[in-house]
Amino acid sequence: MNRYHFCDVPSLRDKVGMVSSALSRLRLILFVAVLGFGFTAPQPTVAGEADLAIGNKLADMLRAGRKVVSSNQPLINDPAIGDKGFTGEKLGSEAEAIYAEKAGSPLFTDDLSERDRRLLEAQMQAMRRIVDNHQDDINRAGVGFKGFIPAIFARLANEELETLAGTEARVRVTAPLDLVRNRKARPDPWEKSIIETKLLAADWPRGQSYTDVVEYEGRSAFRMLLPEYYGESCLACHGDSKGDTDITGYPKEGGKVGDLGGVISIVIFQ
């Protein structure tokens, strides 16, 4: 099962111009994650069930957005085309379609609570805004690899979501500490502990999320970690030979198919 690319690159502006337009002719093997919808998790309280549901929705929509960016890489990196037509509206509609196909129901339903509707609308706005804000890079003619990859998109969209709805919820992508390429993605102490003692444990059920209610930033919060694993396509950047430079300029980690490659972290304030 393919997974998303968890790397990050220093700067879109810096990378553009450093990479030959010939790279656009390469087949970019990106880390595309399409995990199942509805994860097995410890049985929560009735109140926790609502948090678990919106947590899964936020994670699944982030994955859907990353998949759209991944599937449009050949278009984004085509040096012969200026205006790609890859807008925030296009990303949003395609991501919602992916979600609906996997979940068997649309993202926005009549039974959503006001809070959940606010959070989903904020996430969609954040994802659309990031694509629209990077039109100059996406539409730059004469340049191949633009650096606008799923990992970059996800990080920026999550940061934008925090500006829109950070008092109610947070979404971020982290990873085992030795795999983190961008300092902003380093796990906090709680995430690090759960990753090391739970998600990396040999007996942890593959794909199972971890949930708990803990104090976060001085407030009670429902926290959720959803593991994501390397697929075959991930190894182009994260596999052997360890230490070799990948297409984004980072050294490969020497990972194997099935290794824990990243974690979606959700915070829902109580």
C-alpha positions as CSV (number, residue, x, y, z in Angstrom):
1,M,0.0,0.0,0.0
2,N,1.5,3.3,-1.0
3,R,2.3,6.0,1.5
4,Y,3.0,9.7,1.5
5,H,6.4,11.3,1.4
6,F,7.4,12.6,4.8
7,C,10.4,14.7,3.8
8,D,10.5,18.5,3.7
9,V,12.7,20.7,1.6
10,P,14.5,23.9,2.7
11,S,12.7,26.5,0.5
12,L,10.6,26.4,-2.6
13,R,12.4,29.5,-3.9
14,D,15.8,28.1,-3.1
15,K,15.1,24.7,-4.7
16,V,13.7,26.2,-7.8
17,G,16.6,27.1,-10.1
18,M,18.8,24.6,-8.4
19,V,17.1,21.7,-10.1
20,S,17.3,21.1,-13.8
21,S,14.2,21.1,-15.9
22,A,15.2,17.7,-17.0
23,L,14.0,16.4,-13.7
24,S,10.4,16.9,-14.9
25,R,11.0,13.9,-17.3
26,L,11.8,11.7,-14.4
27,R,9.1,9.6,-12.9
28,L,8.7,11.1,-9.4
29,I,8.1,8.3,-7.0
30,L,6.3,10.0,-4.1
31,F,5.2,8.7,-0.8
32,V,1.4,8.3,-1.3
33,A,-0.5,7.2,1.8
34,V,-4.1,6.1,1.5
35,L,-4.8,4.5,4.9
36,G,-8.2,2.9,5.7
37,F,-11.0,5.0,7.0
38,G,-12.0,4.2,10.6
39,F,-9.2,3.0,12.7
40,T,-9.3,0.5,15.6
41,A,-8.7,2.4,18.8
42,P,-9.1,2.0,22.5
43,Q,-12.8,2.3,23.4
44,P,-13.4,5.9,24.3
45,T,-16.2,7.5,26.3
46,V,-19.3,8.7,24.6
47,A,-17.9,12.2,24.5
48,G,-14.6,10.7,23.2
49,E,-16.4,9.0,20.3
50,A,-17.2,12.4,18.8
51,D,-13.6,13.5,19.1
52,L,-12.4,10.2,17.6
53,A,-14.8,10.7,14.7
54,I,-13.6,14.2,13.8
55,G,-10.0,13.2,14.4
56,N,-10.3,10.5,11.8
57,K,-12.1,12.9,9.4
58,L,-9.3,15.5,9.7
59,A,-6.6,12.8,9.2
60,D,-8.4,11.3,6.2
61,M,-8.9,14.7,4.6
62,L,-5.2,15.5,5.1
63,R,-4.3,12.2,3.3
64,A,-6.8,13.0,0.5
65,G,-5.2,16.4,0.0
66,R,-1.7,14.9,-0.1
67,K,-2.9,12.3,-2.6
68,V,-4.2,15.0,-4.9
69,V,-0.9,16.9,-4.7
70,S,0.9,13.6,-5.4
71,S,-1.2,12.6,-8.4
72,N,-0.7,16.0,-9.9
73,Q,3.1,16.0,-9.6
74,P,3.6,15.4,-13.4
75,L,1.5,18.4,-14.1
76,I,3.0,20.6,-11.4
77,N,6.6,19.7,-12.6
78,D,6.0,20.1,-16.3
79,P,8.4,22.8,-17.5
80,A,6.5,23.3,-20.8
81,I,3.3,24.4,-19.2
82,G,2.8,27.8,-17.5
83,D,-0.7,28.0,-16.0
84,K,-1.4,24.5,-14.8
85,G,-5.0,25.1,-13.7
86,F,-4.0,23.4,-10.4
87,T,-5.9,25.8,-8.0
88,G,-7.1,25.5,-4.5
89,E,-10.6,24.9,-5.8
90,K,-9.4,22.0,-7.9
91,L,-7.5,20.5,-5.0
92,G,-10.5,20.8,-2.7
93,S,-13.0,19.2,-5.1
94,E,-10.7,16.3,-5.9
95,A,-9.8,15.7,-2.2
96,E,-13.5,15.7,-1.2
97,A,-14.2,13.2,-4.0
98,I,-11.4,10.9,-2.7
99,Y,-12.8,11.1,0.8
100,A,-16.3,10.3,-0.3
101,E,-15.2,7.3,-2.3
102,K,-13.2,5.9,0.6
103,A,-15.7,6.7,3.4
104,G,-18.8,5.9,1.4
105,S,-20.4,9.2,2.3
106,P,-19.6,12.9,1.6
107,L,-17.4,14.9,3.9
108,F,-20.1,17.3,4.9
109,T,-23.3,15.6,6.2
110,D,-26.4,16.9,7.9
111,D,-25.6,15.2,11.2
112,L,-22.3,17.1,11.7
113,S,-22.0,19.1,14.9
114,E,-21.4,22.8,14.6
115,R,-17.8,22.3,16.0
116,D,-17.0,19.5,13.5
117,R,-18.4,21.5,10.6
118,R,-16.2,24.5,11.6
119,L,-13.1,22.3,11.8
120,L,-13.7,20.6,8.5
121,E,-14.4,23.9,6.8
122,A,-11.3,25.5,8.3
123,Q,-9.2,22.5,7.1
124,M,-10.6,22.8,3.6
125,Q,-10.0,26.5,3.6
126,A,-6.4,26.0,4.8
127,M,-5.6,23.4,2.1
128,R,-7.1,25.5,-0.7
129,R,-5.3,28.6,0.5
130,I,-1.9,26.9,0.5
131,V,-2.3,25.9,-3.2
132,D,-3.5,29.3,-4.2
133,N,-0.6,31.0,-2.3
134,H,1.9,28.9,-4.3
135,Q,0.6,29.6,-7.8
136,D,3.8,31.4,-8.8
137,D,5.9,28.3,-8.0
138,I,3.4,25.8,-9.4
139,N,3.0,27.8,-12.7
140,R,6.7,28.6,-13.2
141,A,7.5,27.7,-16.8
142,G,10.9,26.4,-17.8
143,V,11.5,24.7,-14.5
144,G,11.0,21.0,-13.7
145,F,10.9,19.9,-10.1
146,K,9.1,22.7,-8.1
147,G,9.5,21.3,-4.6
148,F,5.7,21.5,-4.0
149,I,5.4,17.9,-2.8
150,P,2.8,16.3,-0.5
151,A,4.9,16.7,2.6
152,I,5.4,20.4,2.0
153,F,1.7,20.9,1.2
154,A,0.7,19.0,4.4
155,R,3.0,20.9,6.7
156,L,1.9,24.3,5.3
157,A,-1.8,23.3,5.3
158,N,-1.6,22.2,9.0
159,E,0.1,25.4,10.0
160,E,-2.6,27.4,8.2
161,L,-5.3,25.3,10.0
162,E,-3.7,26.3,13.3
163,T,-4.1,30.0,12.4
164,L,-7.8,29.4,11.5
165,A,-8.9,26.9,14.2
166,G,-5.9,26.4,16.6
167,T,-8.0,27.2,19.7
168,E,-10.2,24.2,18.9
169,A,-7.9,21.7,17.2
170,R,-4.4,21.0,15.7
171,V,-3.2,18.6,13.1
172,R,0.4,17.9,12.3
173,V,2.6,15.2,10.8
174,T,5.5,13.9,12.9
175,A,7.7,10.8,12.9
176,P,10.1,8.8,15.0
177,L,12.8,11.3,16.0
178,D,15.5,9.7,13.9
179,L,13.4,10.1,10.8
180,V,12.4,13.7,11.2
181,R,13.9,15.9,8.4
182,N,12.3,19.2,9.4
183,R,12.7,20.6,12.9
184,K,9.1,21.8,12.9
185,A,8.0,18.1,12.6
186,R,9.9,16.9,15.7
187,P,7.6,15.0,18.1
188,D,6.7,16.7,21.4
189,P,7.5,14.7,24.6
190,W,4.1,13.0,24.7
191,E,4.2,12.1,21.0
192,K,7.8,10.8,21.3
193,S,6.8,8.6,24.3
194,I,3.8,7.1,22.6
195,I,5.7,6.5,19.3
196,E,8.5,4.8,21.1
197,T,6.5,2.7,23.6
198,K,3.4,2.0,21.6
199,L,3.5,2.5,17.8
200,L,7.0,1.1,17.4
201,A,6.3,-1.9,19.6
202,A,6.5,-5.2,17.9
203,D,3.1,-6.2,19.1
204,W,1.3,-3.0,18.2
205,P,-1.5,-3.8,15.7
206,R,-0.6,-2.4,12.3
207,G,-2.5,0.7,11.5
208,Q,-4.2,1.1,14.9
209,S,-4.3,4.6,16.3
210,Y,-3.6,5.6,19.8
211,T,-5.9,8.0,21.8
212,D,-5.9,9.5,25.2
213,V,-7.1,12.6,27.1
214,V,-4.2,14.5,28.5
215,E,-3.2,18.1,29.4
216,Y,-1.9,20.0,26.4
217,E,-0.9,23.7,26.6
218,G,-2.6,23.9,30.0
219,R,-5.9,22.6,28.7
220,S,-7.6,19.2,28.6
221,A,-7.3,17.7,25.1
222,F,-8.2,14.6,23.2
223,R,-5.0,13.4,21.5
224,M,-4.7,10.9,18.7
225,L,-1.8,9.4,16.9
226,L,-2.3,7.6,13.6
227,P,0.7,5.6,12.3
228,E,1.7,5.6,8.6
229,Y,4.1,3.1,7.1
230,Y,6.6,3.0,4.3
231,G,5.4,1.4,1.0
232,E,7.5,0.4,-1.9
233,S,7.3,3.8,-3.6
234,C,8.6,5.5,-0.4
235,L,11.9,3.8,-0.7
236,A,13.0,6.0,-3.6
237,C,13.6,8.7,-1.1
238,H,13.6,6.9,2.3
239,G,15.2,3.5,1.5
240,D,18.6,2.2,0.5
241,S,21.3,3.1,0.0
242,K,21.3,4.8,3.4
243,G,23.0,8.2,3.3
244,D,22.7,8.7,-0.4
245,T,21.1,12.0,-1.4
246,D,17.5,11.7,-2.7
247,I,15.8,14.0,-5.2
248,T,14.9,16.6,-2.5
249,G,18.5,16.9,-1.3
250,Y,18.2,14.9,1.9
251,P,20.1,11.7,2.8
252,K,18.1,8.5,2.6
253,E,17.2,6.7,5.9
254,G,17.6,3.1,4.7
255,G,14.0,2.3,5.5
256,K,12.2,-0.9,4.6
257,V,8.7,-1.6,3.4
258,G,6.4,-1.7,6.4
259,D,8.6,0.4,8.7
260,L,6.8,3.2,10.6
261,G,7.6,6.2,8.5
262,G,5.4,9.0,10.0
263,V,2.5,9.8,12.4
264,I,-0.5,12.1,12.0
265,S,-1.0,13.8,15.3
266,I,-4.4,15.2,16.2
267,V,-5.3,17.5,19.1
268,I,-9.0,18.2,19.9
269,F,-9.3,20.7,22.8
270,Q,-12.0,19.8,25.3
